[in-house]
Amino acid sequence: MERIIEENRRLHSLMEEKDKKISLLEFRIQQIMKDSVSKSEEQLRLQKENTTLLRALSNITAAKKQQQD
């Protein structure tokens, strides 16, 4: 009977350890998901900024070309 109790304790300890690892991994997944959303938002912002800068450059180039003509 004592062996059974000891084995149950060992198994319980292993389960607690696994539960802690699972919790840690879930936390890390949440962090990665937040980082991913943040990176996606930054990418969209930079794409809009690039588009704006390209338009401005195009307008400046066109204005200079008109001045030369």
Buried (B, 14 or more C-beta within 10 A) or exposed (E): EEEEEEEEEEEEEEEEEEEEEEEEEEEEEEEEEEEEEEEEEEEEEEEEEEEEEEEEEEEEEEEEEEEEE
